[in-house]
Amino acid sequence: MPEKPAYEELVQKVRKLEEKTASLEGQLENARRMEVIAALAAHIAHQFNNAIFGISGSTDLLKLFLPENDRVTKYFDAIKKSAQQMAILVRQLSTYAHGNIYDRSVLSLNRFVEDMLPSVKLPTKPYLEIVTNLASDVPEPSVDITQMKMVFSAILENAVSSMEHDGSIRIATCRKVVHEEDTDSPKDISLGAYACLSVEDGGRGMDADTRDRLFTPFYATDLEKRGLSMSGVHSIVSEHGGWMALKSEPGKGTVLSIFLPAVN
């Protein structure tokens, strides 16, 4: 029989192996579910695209043949608006279904934030201040610029929408290095340097149920009226080899961070 210290060491190793096995089994099961969801999303997106094309095209033709009428135009505009909303949903479905990164390029995260802020269409809220804190040592990730614009816009729009009173949105960048002993990053993430972008708001915050379900495919909060949902954001960031971190409590605001692997 092994000595007590050796026996305890063996038990610890077995427990760690069991934990790792359970984690891998969970990841495998999740991958299988996502594969099924992706196939379903691709089918639905294809059908929706066909329907939207037919609705939009027929509406445009009817407007050409019918005489101008304010009442008729009002109904045509309502149909067109509904078709546009469906097109947004199709883009989200395509994100889940394909998860492709089409055009990578090296990105300066600080310059990206500075260029994006003037162009993001935000809800008009008086005395809402956007504050930036951009670190000087942020590494550069390789990303699909178009997808990153969608990610940043979605996160920022949701942060602004959650604000129910005057306050500020804080946007920060920093450098994050993942080591083997790290406990605040996913276990299956690659080691090395990451570029971090965080958006913090002083809004209503989220309860535990919302936090747990926020990145679930097709789940949307009442704040996500348009654009990309947080599950879509999560999908894009994951495809880039990164991850997301969420801190939120009811009445205490939300901090949402994305981490993107740096170019060596």
Backbone as JSON, one array per atom type, in Angstrom:
{
  "sequence": "MPEKPAYEELVQKVRKLEEKTASLEGQLENARRMEVIAALAAHIAHQFNNAIFGISGSTDLLKLFLPENDRVTKYFDAIKKSAQQMAILVRQLSTYAHGNIYDRSVLSLNRFVEDMLPSVKLPTKPYLEIVTNLASDVPEPSVDITQMKMVFSAILENAVSSMEHDGSIRIATCRKVVHEEDTDSPKDISLGAYACLSVEDGGRGMDADTRDRLFTPFYATDLEKRGLSMSGVHSIVSEHGGWMALKSEPGKGTVLSIFLPAVN",
  "N": [[0.85, -1.19, 0.0], [0.6, 2.23, -0.87], [2.45, 4.96, 0.61], [0.97, 7.45, 2.8], [1.21, 10.28, 1.92], [1.86, 9.86, -0.8], [-0.36, 8.44, -1.58], [-2.43, 10.3, -1.23], [-1.64, 12.16, -3.14], [-2.0, 10.68, -5.43], [-4.79, 10.36, -5.38], [-5.59, 13.01, -5.75], [-4.64, 13.45, -8.34], [-6.26, 11.65, -9.74], [-8.76, 12.79, -9.28], [-8.49, 15.27, -10.61], [-8.18, 14.32, -13.19], [-10.7, 13.18, -13.57], [-12.29, 15.48, -13.45], [-11.34, 16.85, -15.69], [-12.09, 15.05, -17.68], [-14.88, 15.14, -17.43], [-15.29, 17.78, -18.16], [-14.43, 17.76, -20.84], [-16.31, 16.0, -21.91], [-18.61, 17.52, -21.6], [-18.01, 19.64, -23.33], [-17.94, 18.27, -25.76], [-20.6, 17.39, -25.99], [-21.86, 19.84, -26.14], [-20.79, 20.77, -28.54], [-21.98, 18.98, -30.31], [-24.66, 19.69, -30.06], [-24.55, 22.32, -31.03], [-23.87, 21.82, -33.65], [-26.19, 20.67, -34.66], [-27.94, 22.82, -34.31], [-26.75, 24.67, -36.02], [-27.15, 23.49, -38.54], [-29.94, 23.56, -38.67], [-30.33, 26.33, -38.52], [-29.12, 27.18, -40.91], [-30.87, 26.1, -42.82], [-33.29, 27.43, -42.18], [-32.52, 30.08, -42.59], [-32.08, 30.1, -45.34], [-34.68, 29.62, -46.33], [-36.0, 31.86, -45.3], [-34.65, 33.92, -46.63], [-35.52, 33.55, -49.27], [-38.26, 34.09, -48.94], [-38.24, 36.75, -48.03], [-37.11, 38.05, -50.23], [-39.14, 37.67, -52.11], [-41.28, 39.08, -50.9], [-40.26, 41.74, -50.66], [-39.62, 42.32, -53.35], [-42.14, 42.07, -54.64], [-43.57, 44.05, -53.32], [-42.24, 46.39, -54.15], [-42.83, 46.31, -56.9], [-45.64, 46.56, -56.87], [-45.9, 49.16, -55.91], [-45.01, 50.56, -58.1], [-47.01, 50.13, -60.01], [-49.4, 50.93, -58.85], [-51.4, 53.86, -58.28], [-50.16, 56.91, -56.7], [-50.72, 57.16, -53.26], [-51.33, 58.25, -50.08], [-52.26, 56.69, -47.96], [-52.0, 54.07, -48.92], [-49.24, 54.03, -49.35], [-48.33, 54.18, -46.72], [-48.98, 51.62, -45.74], [-47.4, 50.07, -47.44], [-44.86, 50.89, -46.6], [-44.85, 49.86, -44.02], [-44.86, 47.12, -44.56], [-42.38, 46.9, -45.83], [-40.67, 47.64, -43.75], [-41.07, 45.52, -41.97], [-40.01, 43.44, -43.52], [-37.35, 44.22, -43.58], [-36.67, 43.88, -40.9], [-36.88, 41.14, -40.71], [-34.77, 40.48, -42.37], [-32.6, 41.19, -40.81], [-32.78, 39.22, -38.83], [-32.22, 37.0, -40.43], [-29.53, 37.46, -41.02], [-28.42, 37.05, -38.51], [-29.05, 34.34, -38.15], [-27.48, 33.27, -40.19], [-24.97, 33.81, -39.18], [-24.84, 32.0, -37.01], [-25.08, 29.64, -38.46], [-22.95, 29.45, -40.3], [-20.6, 30.75, -39.34], [-18.26, 31.82, -40.42], [-15.08, 33.38, -41.04], [-14.4, 35.81, -43.08], [-12.57, 37.72, -44.16], [-9.66, 38.39, -43.02], [-7.64, 40.75, -41.22], [-4.92, 42.57, -39.75], [-5.53, 44.36, -36.79], [-5.61, 47.5, -35.19], [-6.75, 47.94, -32.12], [-7.32, 50.2, -30.57], [-7.39, 52.3, -32.48], [-9.48, 51.35, -33.97], [-11.67, 51.61, -32.18], [-11.73, 54.42, -31.89], [-12.3, 55.19, -34.53], [-14.78, 54.0, -34.91], [-16.65, 55.03, -33.06], [-17.78, 57.63, -33.86], [-19.43, 56.79, -35.93], [-21.3, 54.93, -35.09], [-24.69, 54.42, -34.71], [-26.55, 55.6, -32.19], [-29.13, 55.4, -29.63], [-30.86, 58.41, -28.92], [-30.03, 60.08, -26.08], [-30.15, 62.46, -23.67], [-27.36, 64.02, -22.1], [-25.87, 61.73, -21.86], [-22.81, 60.31, -21.52], [-19.93, 59.21, -23.23], [-17.06, 57.61, -22.36], [-13.65, 57.0, -22.89], [-10.93, 54.77, -22.3], [-8.08, 53.99, -23.34], [-5.56, 51.73, -23.52], [-1.97, 51.86, -23.92], [-0.44, 49.7, -24.6], [-1.76, 47.7, -26.02], [-2.05, 44.66, -27.7], [-2.13, 43.62, -31.2], [-4.84, 42.09, -32.8], [-5.8, 39.61, -35.31], [-8.44, 40.0, -37.41], [-11.79, 39.78, -38.81], [-12.81, 42.64, -40.14], [-15.37, 43.66, -40.78], [-17.09, 41.95, -39.35], [-16.22, 42.53, -36.76], [-17.05, 45.15, -36.52], [-19.8, 44.78, -36.42], [-19.95, 43.4, -34.0], [-18.95, 45.29, -32.1], [-20.79, 47.41, -32.43], [-23.2, 46.16, -31.65], [-22.71, 45.52, -28.93], [-22.25, 48.09, -27.85], [-24.65, 49.45, -28.46], [-26.5, 47.98, -26.95], [-25.55, 48.52, -24.4], [-26.04, 51.29, -24.18], [-28.83, 51.28, -24.47], [-29.58, 50.09, -22.1], [-29.34, 52.02, -20.22], [-31.11, 53.9, -17.95], [-31.11, 56.35, -16.89], [-29.29, 59.46, -16.52], [-25.8, 59.24, -17.21], [-22.72, 57.47, -17.77], [-21.02, 55.7, -20.4], [-18.42, 53.48, -20.38], [-15.61, 52.79, -22.23], [-13.0, 50.6, -22.69], [-9.64, 49.51, -23.39], [-7.18, 46.91, -23.17], [-4.24, 44.94, -22.39], [-4.04, 41.45, -22.16], [-2.6, 38.63, -20.76], [-2.58, 35.22, -21.0], [-1.86, 32.64, -18.81], [-0.81, 29.33, -17.77], [-1.68, 28.94, -15.14], [-3.83, 30.59, -14.84], [-7.07, 31.51, -13.66], [-9.21, 32.96, -14.44], [-9.9, 32.76, -17.08], [-11.14, 30.85, -19.9], [-10.72, 27.25, -19.75], [-10.0, 25.89, -22.06], [-8.78, 27.68, -23.72], [-6.24, 29.14, -25.8], [-2.86, 29.68, -24.73], [-1.11, 32.78, -24.12], [-0.84, 36.18, -25.47], [-3.55, 38.53, -25.45], [-5.84, 40.83, -26.93], [-7.95, 43.06, -25.31], [-11.24, 44.3, -25.18], [-13.48, 46.28, -23.5], [-16.78, 47.14, -22.48], [-18.54, 49.14, -20.37], [-21.45, 49.82, -18.54], [-23.77, 51.85, -16.63], [-26.28, 50.85, -16.24], [-29.42, 49.01, -15.95], [-28.61, 46.44, -15.37], [-28.27, 42.78, -15.0], [-30.11, 39.85, -14.04], [-29.42, 36.62, -12.51], [-30.51, 34.58, -14.12], [-30.75, 35.79, -16.65], [-28.06, 36.37, -17.16], [-27.01, 33.76, -17.35], [-28.22, 32.81, -19.64], [-27.62, 34.55, -21.66], [-25.78, 34.24, -23.81], [-26.84, 32.16, -25.19], [-27.88, 30.51, -28.16], [-30.31, 32.19, -30.14], [-31.55, 33.32, -27.98], [-32.76, 36.34, -26.67], [-32.52, 39.49, -25.05], [-34.8, 41.95, -23.7], [-33.7, 44.26, -24.52], [-32.52, 43.94, -26.95], [-33.46, 44.99, -29.64], [-32.85, 45.27, -32.28], [-30.42, 44.52, -34.87], [-27.42, 42.65, -34.08], [-27.65, 39.9, -31.88], [-26.54, 39.08, -28.49], [-25.78, 36.44, -28.42], [-25.08, 36.05, -31.05], [-22.89, 37.79, -31.18], [-21.18, 36.45, -29.42], [-20.74, 34.12, -30.88], [-19.27, 35.07, -33.11], [-16.95, 36.11, -31.85], [-15.92, 33.78, -30.72], [-15.33, 32.3, -33.02], [-13.13, 33.68, -33.84], [-11.21, 32.75, -32.19], [-11.29, 33.76, -29.66], [-12.72, 34.87, -26.49], [-15.5, 35.69, -24.28], [-16.33, 37.78, -21.48], [-18.49, 38.36, -18.74], [-19.86, 40.58, -16.44], [-22.32, 41.4, -14.2], [-25.01, 42.79, -12.33], [-28.31, 43.13, -11.0], [-29.41, 46.45, -11.16], [-26.85, 47.43, -10.89], [-25.44, 47.78, -13.18], [-23.5, 46.7, -16.11], [-20.64, 44.94, -17.27], [-19.13, 44.11, -20.17], [-16.84, 42.14, -21.8], [-14.56, 41.47, -24.46], [-12.14, 39.18, -25.67], [-9.45, 38.89, -27.79], [-7.21, 36.88, -29.63], [-3.78, 37.82, -29.9], [-1.71, 38.77, -32.68], [1.19, 36.95, -33.38]],
  "CA": [[0.0, 0.0, 0.0], [1.45, 3.41, -0.95], [2.46, 5.81, 1.78], [-0.15, 8.39, 2.82], [1.4, 11.42, 1.0], [1.78, 9.39, -2.17], [-1.75, 8.04, -1.81], [-3.2, 11.53, -1.38], [-1.25, 12.74, -4.42], [-2.66, 9.87, -6.45], [-6.21, 10.7, -5.35], [-5.72, 14.33, -6.35], [-4.47, 13.3, -9.78], [-7.45, 10.99, -10.27], [-9.85, 13.77, -9.27], [-8.25, 16.23, -11.69], [-8.47, 13.62, -14.44], [-12.15, 13.05, -13.67], [-12.82, 16.81, -13.75], [-11.0, 17.15, -17.07], [-12.92, 14.19, -18.51], [-16.24, 15.68, -17.39], [-15.28, 19.02, -18.94], [-14.35, 17.4, -22.26], [-17.6, 15.42, -22.29], [-19.54, 18.63, -21.73], [-17.68, 20.36, -24.55], [-18.34, 17.44, -26.89], [-22.05, 17.43, -26.07], [-22.22, 21.18, -26.6], [-20.44, 20.85, -29.95], [-23.0, 18.24, -31.06], [-25.87, 20.51, -30.09], [-24.32, 23.46, -31.91], [-23.89, 21.32, -35.03], [-27.59, 20.52, -35.02], [-28.49, 24.17, -34.41], [-26.2, 25.3, -37.23], [-27.83, 22.92, -39.71], [-31.3, 24.1, -38.67], [-30.24, 27.76, -38.83], [-28.83, 27.33, -42.34], [-32.11, 25.8, -43.56], [-34.25, 28.51, -41.94], [-32.0, 31.3, -43.23], [-32.31, 29.96, -46.79], [-36.11, 29.8, -46.57], [-36.34, 33.26, -45.01], [-34.13, 34.75, -47.72], [-36.44, 33.42, -50.41], [-39.52, 34.77, -48.6], [-37.99, 38.2, -47.97], [-36.92, 38.51, -51.62], [-40.46, 37.72, -52.75], [-42.08, 40.16, -50.3], [-39.69, 43.04, -51.02], [-39.76, 42.53, -54.79], [-43.55, 42.27, -54.97], [-43.97, 45.36, -52.79], [-41.7, 47.42, -55.04], [-43.59, 46.27, -58.16], [-46.97, 47.1, -56.62], [-45.79, 50.61, -55.79], [-44.84, 51.09, -59.45], [-48.24, 50.0, -60.79], [-50.53, 51.58, -58.2], [-51.26, 55.33, -58.19], [-49.69, 57.39, -55.41], [-51.77, 57.32, -52.26], [-50.66, 58.3, -48.78], [-52.69, 55.57, -47.12], [-51.37, 52.87, -49.46], [-47.8, 54.15, -49.09], [-48.14, 53.87, -45.3], [-48.99, 50.17, -45.6], [-46.21, 49.56, -48.12], [-43.71, 51.16, -45.74], [-44.92, 48.91, -42.9], [-44.41, 45.82, -45.08], [-40.95, 47.02, -46.09], [-40.0, 47.65, -42.45], [-41.11, 44.15, -41.46], [-39.06, 42.66, -44.31], [-36.0, 44.58, -43.14], [-36.47, 43.24, -39.6], [-36.64, 39.73, -40.99], [-33.44, 40.38, -42.96], [-31.68, 41.22, -39.67], [-32.82, 37.89, -38.24], [-31.52, 36.1, -41.34], [-28.09, 37.66, -40.83], [-28.07, 36.37, -37.25], [-29.09, 32.91, -38.42], [-26.31, 32.94, -41.0], [-23.82, 33.82, -38.27], [-24.82, 30.71, -36.31], [-24.98, 28.51, -39.38], [-21.68, 29.37, -41.02], [-19.5, 31.12, -38.46], [-17.06, 32.02, -41.23], [-14.32, 34.61, -40.98], [-14.19, 35.94, -44.51], [-11.47, 38.58, -44.6], [-8.87, 38.77, -41.84], [-6.55, 41.73, -41.31], [-4.42, 42.96, -38.44], [-6.32, 45.5, -36.35], [-5.28, 48.3, -34.01], [-8.02, 48.02, -31.39], [-7.54, 51.59, -30.16], [-7.8, 53.07, -33.66], [-10.79, 50.84, -34.34], [-12.65, 52.25, -31.31], [-11.78, 55.84, -32.24], [-12.95, 55.34, -35.83], [-16.14, 53.5, -34.87], [-17.55, 55.8, -32.2], [-18.6, 58.63, -34.56], [-20.3, 56.2, -36.95], [-22.31, 54.06, -34.5], [-25.96, 55.11, -34.48], [-26.99, 55.29, -30.83], [-30.36, 56.07, -29.22], [-30.64, 59.76, -28.4], [-30.27, 60.22, -24.65], [-29.43, 63.65, -23.23], [-26.37, 63.96, -21.02], [-25.2, 60.44, -21.81], [-21.42, 60.54, -21.87], [-19.11, 58.04, -23.56], [-15.69, 57.84, -21.9], [-12.72, 55.97, -23.35], [-9.65, 54.58, -21.6], [-7.41, 53.1, -24.28], [-4.19, 51.48, -23.08], [-0.96, 52.06, -24.96], [0.28, 48.45, -24.9], [-2.71, 46.7, -26.49], [-1.55, 43.94, -28.88], [-3.01, 43.68, -32.36], [-5.39, 40.81, -33.24], [-6.15, 39.46, -36.72], [-9.89, 39.86, -37.35], [-12.63, 40.21, -39.9], [-13.2, 43.99, -39.73], [-16.82, 43.82, -40.89], [-17.72, 41.27, -38.23], [-15.9, 43.26, -35.54], [-17.92, 46.33, -36.48], [-21.09, 44.29, -35.94], [-19.79, 43.07, -32.58], [-18.82, 46.52, -31.32], [-22.06, 48.14, -32.51], [-24.2, 45.46, -30.86], [-22.39, 45.68, -27.51], [-22.42, 49.49, -27.47], [-26.07, 49.79, -28.53], [-27.17, 47.38, -25.81], [-25.12, 49.25, -23.21], [-26.77, 52.56, -24.17], [-30.25, 50.98, -24.26], [-29.82, 49.68, -20.72], [-29.25, 53.2, -19.35], [-32.42, 54.48, -17.69], [-30.92, 57.69, -16.34], [-28.04, 60.07, -16.96], [-24.62, 58.51, -16.77], [-21.66, 57.33, -18.77], [-20.6, 54.41, -20.93], [-16.95, 53.48, -20.35], [-15.01, 51.86, -23.19], [-11.58, 50.47, -22.34], [-8.85, 48.44, -24.01], [-6.01, 46.55, -22.37], [-3.52, 43.74, -22.77], [-4.27, 40.32, -21.27], [-1.74, 37.49, -21.05], [-3.13, 34.0, -20.39], [-0.87, 31.67, -18.36], [-1.4, 28.04, -17.4], [-2.29, 28.98, -13.82], [-4.95, 31.54, -14.82], [-8.38, 30.97, -13.29], [-10.26, 33.85, -14.93], [-10.07, 32.57, -18.52], [-11.6, 29.48, -20.2], [-9.67, 26.23, -19.66], [-9.6, 25.39, -23.38], [-8.28, 28.78, -24.53], [-4.8, 29.08, -26.05], [-2.04, 30.55, -23.91], [-0.48, 33.87, -24.85], [-1.35, 37.54, -25.33], [-4.87, 38.83, -26.02], [-6.33, 42.21, -26.9], [-9.23, 43.1, -24.61], [-12.11, 45.46, -25.35], [-14.55, 46.22, -22.51], [-17.79, 48.19, -22.47], [-19.19, 49.15, -19.06], [-22.55, 50.78, -18.41], [-24.37, 51.97, -15.3], [-27.71, 50.6, -16.47], [-30.26, 48.21, -15.06], [-27.95, 45.19, -15.0], [-28.94, 41.52, -15.34], [-30.21, 38.86, -12.99], [-28.65, 35.4, -12.76], [-31.1, 33.83, -15.23], [-30.38, 36.47, -17.89], [-26.62, 36.16, -17.36], [-26.76, 32.37, -17.75], [-28.8, 32.53, -20.96], [-27.35, 35.65, -22.58], [-25.05, 33.81, -25.01], [-27.51, 30.99, -25.77], [-28.42, 30.82, -29.49], [-31.7, 32.61, -30.32], [-32.08, 34.02, -26.81], [-32.56, 37.78, -26.78], [-33.09, 40.28, -23.97], [-35.74, 42.96, -24.19], [-32.93, 45.39, -25.04], [-32.02, 43.63, -28.28], [-34.57, 45.26, -30.55], [-32.41, 45.2, -33.67], [-29.01, 44.21, -34.95], [-26.9, 41.36, -33.69], [-27.87, 39.55, -30.48], [-25.31, 38.74, -27.78], [-25.36, 35.1, -28.83], [-24.38, 36.24, -32.32], [-21.59, 38.37, -30.83], [-20.39, 35.37, -28.83], [-20.36, 33.21, -31.97], [-18.21, 35.7, -33.9], [-15.73, 36.18, -31.04], [-15.41, 32.4, -30.59], [-14.74, 31.92, -34.3], [-11.84, 34.35, -33.92], [-10.32, 32.16, -31.2], [-11.35, 34.53, -28.43], [-13.81, 34.54, -25.56], [-16.18, 36.85, -23.7], [-16.52, 37.78, -20.03], [-19.65, 39.15, -18.37], [-20.09, 40.91, -15.03], [-23.54, 42.19, -14.13], [-25.95, 42.57, -11.24], [-29.46, 44.04, -11.13], [-29.25, 47.78, -10.59], [-25.44, 47.81, -10.76], [-24.8, 47.89, -14.48], [-22.93, 45.54, -16.78], [-19.35, 45.04, -17.94], [-19.01, 43.05, -21.16], [-15.49, 42.21, -22.36], [-14.18, 40.47, -25.46], [-10.71, 38.94, -25.71], [-9.07, 38.39, -29.11], [-5.79, 36.5, -29.62], [-2.88, 38.75, -30.58], [-0.84, 38.24, -33.72], [2.55, 36.74, -32.86]],
  "C": [[0.88, 1.24, 0.0], [1.38, 4.22, 0.33], [1.38, 6.88, 1.66], [0.05, 9.58, 1.89], [1.27, 11.01, -0.46], [0.35, 9.01, -2.53], [-2.63, 9.28, -2.05], [-2.9, 12.2, -2.72], [-1.93, 12.0, -5.57], [-4.15, 10.19, -6.53], [-6.46, 12.05, -6.02], [-5.6, 14.26, -7.87], [-5.7, 12.67, -10.43], [-8.62, 11.97, -10.33], [-9.7, 14.79, -10.39], [-8.56, 15.61, -13.05], [-9.97, 13.48, -14.65], [-12.79, 14.39, -14.04], [-12.56, 17.17, -15.21], [-11.86, 16.33, -18.03], [-14.35, 14.72, -18.58], [-16.33, 16.95, -18.23], [-15.26, 18.73, -20.43], [-15.66, 16.8, -22.76], [-18.65, 16.51, -22.49], [-19.3, 19.42, -23.0], [-18.11, 19.59, -25.79], [-19.85, 17.48, -27.08], [-22.52, 18.79, -26.6], [-21.92, 21.34, -28.09], [-21.48, 20.13, -30.81], [-24.29, 19.05, -31.16], [-25.73, 21.67, -31.06], [-24.33, 23.04, -33.37], [-25.32, 21.17, -35.53], [-28.24, 21.89, -35.22], [-28.02, 24.85, -35.68], [-26.9, 24.8, -38.49], [-29.26, 23.47, -39.82], [-31.29, 25.58, -39.06], [-29.98, 28.0, -40.31], [-30.08, 27.11, -43.18], [-33.11, 26.94, -43.41], [-33.81, 29.78, -42.66], [-32.27, 31.26, -44.74], [-33.78, 30.21, -47.12], [-36.53, 31.25, -46.35], [-35.85, 34.18, -46.13], [-35.05, 34.73, -48.92], [-37.73, 34.21, -50.17], [-39.34, 36.29, -48.61], [-37.82, 38.77, -49.37], [-38.27, 38.66, -52.32], [-41.3, 38.87, -52.22], [-41.58, 41.53, -50.75], [-39.88, 43.34, -52.51], [-41.2, 42.82, -55.19], [-44.05, 43.63, -54.49], [-43.49, 46.49, -53.7], [-42.47, 47.48, -56.36], [-44.99, 46.86, -57.99], [-46.95, 48.63, -56.54], [-45.63, 51.27, -57.16], [-46.16, 51.14, -60.22], [-49.43, 50.72, -60.17], [-50.31, 53.09, -58.16], [-50.82, 55.75, -56.78], [-50.87, 57.67, -54.48], [-51.12, 57.24, -50.88], [-51.02, 57.1, -47.9], [-52.04, 54.27, -47.59], [-49.88, 52.87, -49.18], [-47.47, 53.79, -47.64], [-48.07, 52.35, -45.09], [-47.79, 49.52, -46.28], [-44.97, 49.74, -47.24], [-43.68, 50.2, -44.55], [-44.45, 47.53, -43.34], [-42.89, 45.82, -45.27], [-40.16, 46.96, -44.77], [-39.96, 46.25, -41.85], [-40.12, 43.25, -42.21], [-37.63, 42.96, -43.89], [-35.67, 43.95, -41.78], [-36.19, 41.75, -39.77], [-35.24, 39.52, -41.57], [-32.37, 40.41, -41.86], [-31.62, 39.84, -39.02], [-32.07, 36.88, -39.11], [-30.01, 36.23, -41.19], [-27.62, 36.99, -39.55], [-28.05, 34.86, -37.45], [-27.88, 32.46, -39.22], [-25.04, 32.92, -40.16], [-23.7, 32.5, -37.53], [-24.5, 29.56, -37.25], [-23.59, 28.34, -39.96], [-20.48, 29.71, -40.15], [-18.19, 31.37, -39.19], [-16.4, 33.35, -40.95], [-13.82, 34.85, -42.4], [-12.92, 36.68, -44.89], [-10.7, 39.09, -43.39], [-7.86, 39.87, -42.19], [-6.16, 42.13, -39.9], [-5.06, 44.29, -38.05], [-5.7, 46.18, -35.13], [-6.59, 48.56, -33.28], [-8.33, 49.46, -30.98], [-8.04, 52.45, -31.33], [-9.19, 52.64, -34.11], [-11.88, 51.52, -33.5], [-12.83, 53.72, -31.69], [-12.5, 56.08, -33.56], [-14.44, 54.97, -35.78], [-17.1, 54.41, -34.12], [-18.38, 56.85, -32.95], [-19.63, 58.02, -35.5], [-21.39, 55.31, -36.37], [-23.56, 54.87, -34.2], [-26.53, 54.67, -33.13], [-28.31, 55.99, -30.53], [-30.04, 57.43, -28.61], [-31.02, 59.83, -26.93], [-29.46, 61.42, -24.16], [-28.49, 63.36, -22.07], [-25.76, 62.57, -20.84], [-23.78, 60.62, -22.33], [-20.71, 59.22, -22.18], [-17.66, 58.38, -23.26], [-14.81, 56.69, -22.37], [-11.46, 55.96, -22.5], [-8.87, 53.53, -22.38], [-5.94, 52.95, -23.89], [-3.21, 51.57, -24.25], [-0.29, 50.76, -25.4], [-0.64, 47.34, -25.4], [-2.15, 45.99, -27.72], [-2.57, 43.95, -30.01], [-3.52, 42.29, -32.73], [-5.61, 40.8, -34.75], [-7.64, 39.12, -36.79], [-10.53, 40.17, -38.7], [-13.22, 41.56, -39.49], [-14.72, 44.17, -39.74], [-17.53, 43.16, -39.71], [-17.43, 41.99, -36.91], [-16.73, 44.53, -35.41], [-19.31, 45.93, -35.97], [-21.04, 44.01, -34.44], [-19.79, 44.33, -31.72], [-20.13, 47.3, -31.28], [-23.11, 47.49, -31.61], [-23.96, 45.66, -29.36], [-22.67, 47.11, -27.05], [-23.9, 49.89, -27.46], [-26.84, 49.21, -27.35], [-26.8, 48.07, -24.5], [-25.91, 50.56, -23.08], [-28.25, 52.32, -23.87], [-30.57, 50.62, -22.82], [-29.81, 50.86, -19.75], [-30.63, 53.84, -19.19], [-32.33, 55.87, -17.09], [-29.58, 58.23, -16.84], [-26.85, 59.29, -16.43], [-23.62, 58.41, -17.89], [-21.48, 55.88, -19.18], [-19.08, 54.46, -21.0], [-16.43, 52.38, -21.27], [-13.52, 51.8, -22.91], [-10.94, 49.36, -23.16], [-7.67, 48.14, -23.1], [-5.37, 45.29, -22.95], [-3.76, 42.66, -21.72], [-3.37, 39.17, -21.7], [-2.27, 36.29, -20.28], [-1.99, 33.04, -20.08], [-1.58, 30.38, -17.96], [-2.15, 28.1, -16.08], [-3.47, 29.95, -13.74], [-6.26, 30.83, -14.47], [-9.53, 31.81, -13.83], [-10.43, 33.8, -16.44], [-10.48, 31.12, -18.78], [-10.43, 28.48, -20.21], [-9.14, 25.81, -21.03], [-9.04, 26.49, -24.27], [-6.77, 28.66, -24.69], [-4.06, 30.06, -25.14], [-1.45, 31.67, -24.76], [-1.18, 35.2, -24.63], [-2.68, 37.72, -26.06], [-5.12, 40.33, -25.95], [-7.72, 42.2, -26.29], [-9.95, 44.41, -24.87], [-13.29, 45.3, -24.39], [-15.49, 47.41, -22.66], [-18.56, 48.08, -21.16], [-20.28, 50.2, -19.03], [-23.05, 50.8, -16.97], [-25.86, 51.75, -15.36], [-28.35, 49.65, -15.49], [-29.61, 46.9, -14.64], [-28.79, 43.97, -15.36], [-29.03, 40.62, -14.11], [-29.48, 37.59, -13.4], [-29.19, 34.63, -13.96], [-30.71, 34.45, -16.56], [-28.9, 36.26, -18.19], [-26.33, 34.76, -17.9], [-27.21, 32.11, -19.18], [-28.39, 33.53, -22.03], [-26.7, 35.2, -23.88], [-25.66, 32.56, -25.65], [-28.08, 31.35, -27.14], [-29.92, 31.1, -29.46], [-32.33, 33.2, -29.07], [-31.78, 35.5, -26.95], [-33.2, 38.47, -25.59], [-34.05, 41.28, -24.57], [-35.03, 44.18, -24.74], [-32.54, 45.18, -26.49], [-33.13, 43.76, -29.32], [-34.16, 45.09, -32.0], [-30.94, 44.79, -33.66], [-28.68, 42.83, -34.44], [-27.15, 41.1, -32.22], [-26.54, 39.19, -29.82], [-24.85, 37.32, -28.1], [-24.64, 35.14, -30.18], [-23.0, 36.84, -32.11], [-20.66, 37.29, -30.3], [-19.89, 34.42, -29.91], [-19.2, 33.79, -32.78], [-16.9, 35.72, -33.13], [-15.1, 34.79, -30.9], [-14.73, 31.95, -31.87], [-13.37, 32.57, -34.51], [-10.83, 33.79, -32.91], [-10.31, 32.89, -29.87], [-12.45, 34.06, -27.5], [-14.38, 35.84, -25.01], [-16.32, 36.67, -22.19], [-17.64, 38.75, -19.69], [-19.7, 39.34, -16.86], [-21.31, 41.81, -14.95], [-24.37, 41.8, -12.92], [-27.1, 43.54, -11.41], [-29.2, 45.37, -10.42], [-27.82, 48.26, -10.49], [-24.7, 47.84, -12.09], [-24.17, 46.6, -14.97], [-21.56, 45.89, -17.37], [-19.23, 43.84, -18.87], [-17.66, 43.21, -21.84], [-15.29, 41.12, -23.41], [-12.65, 40.39, -25.48], [-10.37, 38.28, -27.05], [-7.59, 38.07, -29.13], [-4.94, 37.45, -30.46], [-2.08, 38.02, -31.65], [0.56, 38.1, -33.13], [3.53, 37.7, -33.52]]
}
